[in-house]
Amino acid sequence: MLARTDSRARAVVLLVFMSLVGVVIGGRLIWWQVIERAELQAMALAQLNRTQSLPAERGEITDRNGSLLATSVELQSVYATPPTVEDPGLAAALLAGILDLSATDLRATLSSERPWAWIERRVTPSEAAKVRDLDLRGIGMLPETQRVYPVSGVAAGSTLASHLIGFVDVDGLGRYGVEQAEGTLLAGEAGSIAAHWDVAGRQIADSVVALEEPVDGVDLRLTLDAGVQNLLETAMWSTFQKNNAVSVTGLIMNAETGAILGMASYPTFDANAYSSTDPERFANPAIARQYEPGSVMKAFTIAAALDAGAITTDDLFLDDNNLQLAGARIQNADRYDYPSGHGEITAAEVLKLSNNVGAAKVGLELGGHGLYDAFRRYGFGTPTGVDLAGEAAGLVWSPDEASGELTTAQNAFGQGLSLTALQLAAGYASFANGGTLISPHVVAGWTDASGTYHATE
């Protein structure tokens, strides 16, 4: 009787316990399914939610006549979410065969704990189709644009005006030239999309919860004339080859407006193949390479002296091929033909003979500060402000920082200072337009998304 009573009591206790457990579980289910349903559902969706950037379309670049110089095409880029890849070894082997990559390196990437990784950027349409057909879990593709420069340059393995235009790198950033200087205008503003994605990295249909449309970049029209550029590149390439030169640079600019019609240098490069090019070739020598100009500065010295009233066109300067200053001797380039100089010569003859002694004496008549101030007014020692990336300023020494009369005399015939080819062209342009220093530029205008053209000239 006692055992039966104990058994009945244990059954009652067990029943009560199970009933309480059932109540707790039921209450919890009601809490989850009814009271907390909306919040838990939002948390679950948040785990599948992902925001993806929508790239803006980069603007095109054309010459002054509308000829296309730079545009963009859409390609697919392959990525992985390694934690969701089921068989890293198999996936690596399959992808390596399609994309011509190292299977060992790919397996290391796909076996890592990284949440996301690029596999290969901007693959060909054929490669993209093969990757898509594999339908591998954890492997996906995103659209990206690739910059294309459709016009070949004169030299084999080059694109037209590559130094002036520059290029766009694998991350979509403009490098050098117009592509960098006007990168903000060309690139536009990226948009974004927020949607739900499954564990295989695929967007769930009709799951977009937010969308910000990208703002495409503007189209740039340059002052460059493709025909003139081709002629200039032809001339520069011929000069480069005939003289077995280390480098050669030339430019063509409207002296009245500063509009650059052509700018070419060799060695050059193919903007479509920048990744396999020596980076030393990317900088534009016309604006980045500083050099000692030499005798071309004599015209500026004489013009400045005449403008200041320090000399007249009738003044005579004794050229004895032997100007001694601060222990240094200044002589002429033709000293072997005229060891005693040319005697008394005018400023015009200084230019005609490219006479160092005469130019030095003109500079000394003007004075160190006068010559320095004049050179700065011509724009030397200061960037021109051209709308290209990478411009150098050049160097003109202040008389207060230099070695007195010797520096003044040497500067007068182009020694002891540095400038760029574009600075020199801009300075000479002032002779052709009444003494006004112009601002060199390569952008003629731009067209916005509405099709409205905005001229900058």
VEXLUMNU-803827 format. One line per field, with one value per residue (C-alpha): residue in three letters; y, x, z. Coordinates in steps of 0.2 Angstrom, whole numbers. Last residue first. Example, Ala and Ser with C-alpha at 12.3 -4.5 7.8 and 13.67 -1.06 7.14 Angstrom:
# residues 2
res = SER ALA
Y = -5 -22
X = 68 62
Z = 36 39
END
This chain:
# residues 457
res = GLU THR ALA HIS TYR THR GLY SER ALA ASP THR TRP GLY ALA VAL VAL HIS PRO SER ILE LEU THR GLY GLY ASN ALA PHE SER ALA TYR GLY ALA ALA LEU GLN LEU ALA THR LEU SER LEU GLY GLN GLY PHE ALA ASN GLN ALA THR THR LEU GLU GLY SER ALA GLU ASP PRO SER TRP VAL LEU GLY ALA ALA GLU GLY ALA LEU ASP VAL GLY THR PRO THR GLY PHE GLY TYR ARG ARG PHE ALA ASP TYR LEU GLY HIS GLY GLY LEU GLU LEU GLY VAL LYS ALA ALA GLY VAL ASN ASN SER LEU LYS LEU VAL GLU ALA ALA THR ILE GLU GLY HIS GLY SER PRO TYR ASP TYR ARG ASP ALA ASN GLN ILE ARG ALA GLY ALA LEU GLN LEU ASN ASN ASP ASP LEU PHE LEU ASP ASP THR THR ILE ALA GLY ALA ASP LEU ALA ALA ALA ILE THR PHE ALA LYS MET VAL SER GLY PRO GLU TYR GLN ARG ALA ILE ALA PRO ASN ALA PHE ARG GLU PRO ASP THR SER SER TYR ALA ASN ALA ASP PHE THR PRO TYR SER ALA MET GLY LEU ILE ALA GLY THR GLU ALA ASN MET ILE LEU GLY THR VAL SER VAL ALA ASN ASN LYS GLN PHE THR SER TRP MET ALA THR GLU LEU LEU ASN GLN VAL GLY ALA ASP LEU THR LEU ARG LEU ASP VAL GLY ASP VAL PRO GLU GLU LEU ALA VAL VAL SER ASP ALA ILE GLN ARG GLY ALA VAL ASP TRP HIS ALA ALA ILE SER GLY ALA GLU GLY ALA LEU LEU THR GLY GLU ALA GLN GLU VAL GLY TYR ARG GLY LEU GLY ASP VAL ASP VAL PHE GLY ILE LEU HIS SER ALA LEU THR SER GLY ALA ALA VAL GLY SER VAL PRO TYR VAL ARG GLN THR GLU PRO LEU MET GLY ILE GLY ARG LEU ASP LEU ASP ARG VAL LYS ALA ALA GLU SER PRO THR VAL ARG ARG GLU ILE TRP ALA TRP PRO ARG GLU SER SER LEU THR ALA ARG LEU ASP THR ALA SER LEU ASP LEU ILE GLY ALA LEU LEU ALA ALA ALA LEU GLY PRO ASP GLU VAL THR PRO PRO THR ALA TYR VAL SER GLN LEU GLU VAL SER THR ALA LEU LEU SER GLY ASN ARG ASP THR ILE GLU GLY ARG GLU ALA PRO LEU SER GLN THR ARG ASN LEU GLN ALA LEU ALA MET ALA GLN LEU GLU ALA ARG GLU ILE VAL GLN TRP TRP ILE LEU ARG GLY GLY ILE VAL VAL GLY VAL LEU SER MET PHE VAL LEU LEU VAL VAL ALA ARG ALA ARG SER ASP THR ARG ALA LEU MET
Y = 397 387 383 374 363 357 339 337 326 340 344 351 365 370 360 361 377 389 405 421 434 450 459 464 447 440 444 437 420 419 418 405 394 395 391 376 370 370 381 382 395 396 399 408 422 435 422 421 440 441 426 434 451 444 426 422 422 441 442 430 414 408 390 380 377 359 353 336 336 345 360 373 384 391 385 399 401 409 417 432 443 432 435 454 454 444 455 471 464 459 475 482 487 471 461 471 467 449 449 457 444 430 435 426 434 441 444 454 462 469 475 485 479 486 474 457 446 445 426 428 411 401 412 408 402 418 420 424 422 419 426 436 443 444 447 442 439 458 463 481 486 500 509 513 501 509 503 503 510 497 490 490 481 468 465 463 450 441 439 433 419 408 407 394 385 376 362 357 342 342 353 348 332 324 311 294 287 284 272 259 252 235 242 257 246 256 272 266 275 290 292 304 320 328 343 349 362 370 385 400 413 424 413 398 384 370 359 350 338 326 313 303 307 296 311 304 294 308 321 309 305 324 328 314 318 336 331 319 332 344 331 327 346 348 362 348 344 335 324 325 311 301 304 287 283 280 264 257 241 230 213 209 194 189 195 181 179 160 164 174 192 205 223 240 249 263 278 284 302 309 303 315 331 324 318 334 335 316 311 327 322 310 296 296 284 270 257 248 265 278 286 302 314 325 312 300 312 298 281 272 254 259 278 289 287 276 282 272 275 264 265 250 250 238 226 214 195 181 166 160 145 141 143 137 144 162 159 153 169 180 173 176 193 197 200 217 213 195 186 201 197 197 190 186 170 162 146 155 166 152 141 156 157 138 139 152 162 160 166 150 137 146 147 128 124 137 131 113 117 130 117 125 143 153 158 164 177 179 191 191 208 210 223 239 250 268 282 292 301 303 316 330 344 351 334 322 315 304 305 291 282 282 266 258 254 238 238 221 214 195 197 212 201 190 205 212 196 196 213 210 193 199 199 186 172 175 179 166 153 158 156 139 134 140 133 116 116 119 105 94 98 95 79 73 78 69 53 54 54 39 29 34 28 12 9 12 0
X = 182 173 157 143 133 116 111 101 115 128 139 156 167 183 195 213 219 234 230 236 249 244 259 250 245 260 273 262 262 281 277 264 275 289 277 271 289 292 304 321 333 352 355 343 353 348 348 366 369 357 365 382 376 371 373 355 342 339 340 325 329 317 311 298 281 277 260 255 236 230 218 232 235 251 261 273 292 290 273 279 276 288 301 299 300 316 324 319 326 342 345 338 356 363 350 356 374 370 361 376 388 377 374 361 368 351 345 360 359 342 349 362 380 397 412 407 417 436 437 424 424 430 418 403 393 398 408 404 419 417 426 412 408 420 413 425 418 422 404 401 383 376 359 348 334 333 338 332 315 306 297 314 322 308 308 327 326 311 320 336 326 327 345 345 330 336 324 308 298 280 270 277 284 267 270 265 281 290 276 283 268 260 245 244 238 223 232 245 262 273 292 290 280 264 253 240 227 230 218 228 216 227 243 232 243 253 264 280 291 306 315 331 333 340 340 330 319 313 312 301 290 288 283 270 264 261 252 241 237 232 220 213 211 213 202 193 175 170 155 148 148 132 122 119 101 98 88 81 71 75 69 59 70 83 100 113 127 125 117 103 103 91 92 99 105 117 122 139 142 149 166 169 166 176 190 194 212 214 206 213 231 237 227 208 201 190 198 207 215 208 220 229 222 236 250 240 237 233 235 252 259 265 269 257 243 228 211 199 204 193 189 182 165 160 146 146 149 146 154 148 139 145 133 147 137 140 159 158 147 159 174 166 161 179 183 184 191 196 193 189 186 172 169 187 189 200 197 192 208 220 211 213 232 234 223 234 224 219 201 193 205 208 189 186 201 197 179 185 197 186 172 156 160 149 164 173 161 168 170 171 170 159 161 153 162 168 173 189 195 178 179 167 176 185 191 180 180 166 158 160 144 140 143 129 136 128 120 116 102 102 106 94 80 82 82 67 58 63 56 39 36 40 22 15 27 41 30 17 31 38 21 19 37 33 16 22 36 23 12 27 31 13 12 29 23 6 15 27 13 4 20 22 5 7 23 14 0
Z = -359 -346 -356 -348 -359 -353 -357 -341 -333 -335 -351 -348 -354 -364 -352 -356 -348 -349 -339 -349 -344 -353 -361 -377 -383 -392 -379 -366 -375 -372 -353 -356 -367 -354 -340 -350 -354 -335 -325 -317 -311 -310 -328 -341 -348 -335 -322 -323 -321 -307 -298 -300 -294 -277 -272 -268 -254 -254 -273 -273 -282 -296 -295 -305 -298 -303 -310 -305 -310 -325 -325 -328 -313 -320 -305 -298 -299 -316 -320 -331 -316 -306 -319 -318 -299 -300 -313 -303 -287 -295 -304 -321 -326 -320 -331 -346 -342 -340 -357 -366 -358 -363 -381 -390 -406 -412 -394 -389 -406 -401 -385 -394 -396 -392 -395 -402 -390 -388 -391 -406 -415 -399 -388 -398 -382 -374 -358 -339 -327 -309 -294 -288 -305 -320 -338 -351 -369 -372 -375 -372 -370 -381 -377 -393 -388 -371 -354 -336 -342 -333 -348 -358 -343 -342 -361 -361 -347 -354 -371 -363 -355 -370 -368 -354 -348 -332 -331 -321 -327 -320 -333 -350 -343 -339 -325 -330 -338 -321 -317 -329 -338 -335 -324 -336 -351 -357 -354 -366 -363 -367 -369 -377 -374 -382 -379 -391 -393 -376 -374 -366 -374 -383 -386 -392 -386 -395 -384 -386 -376 -380 -369 -369 -387 -400 -411 -426 -414 -403 -417 -427 -411 -408 -425 -426 -408 -414 -430 -419 -406 -420 -427 -409 -405 -386 -379 -369 -368 -352 -349 -331 -319 -315 -299 -291 -286 -267 -265 -249 -244 -259 -256 -272 -276 -263 -268 -269 -257 -254 -236 -244 -247 -242 -249 -246 -262 -264 -275 -280 -284 -300 -306 -320 -309 -294 -305 -314 -310 -309 -326 -333 -331 -318 -309 -308 -296 -301 -289 -303 -309 -321 -333 -338 -351 -354 -353 -363 -377 -390 -383 -384 -389 -406 -407 -415 -402 -403 -399 -389 -371 -361 -342 -334 -325 -311 -310 -295 -295 -283 -275 -258 -265 -282 -297 -309 -324 -317 -317 -335 -340 -331 -340 -357 -352 -348 -329 -321 -304 -298 -282 -271 -253 -240 -222 -220 -210 -223 -233 -249 -248 -245 -259 -271 -267 -270 -286 -293 -306 -324 -322 -328 -322 -306 -302 -304 -293 -280 -279 -276 -263 -254 -253 -245 -247 -234 -222 -238 -244 -262 -276 -295 -304 -319 -334 -339 -352 -349 -360 -365 -380 -390 -404 -400 -410 -394 -389 -379 -362 -356 -338 -326 -323 -304 -294 -284 -267 -259 -242 -235 -225 -221 -202 -202 -208 -193 -181 -190 -188 -169 -167 -176 -167 -149 -143 -154 -160 -147 -132 -137 -139 -122 -114 -122 -116 -98 -98 -104 -91 -78 -84 -85 -67 -61 -70 -63 -45 -48 -55 -40 -28 -36 -35 -17 -13 -22 -12 4 0
END
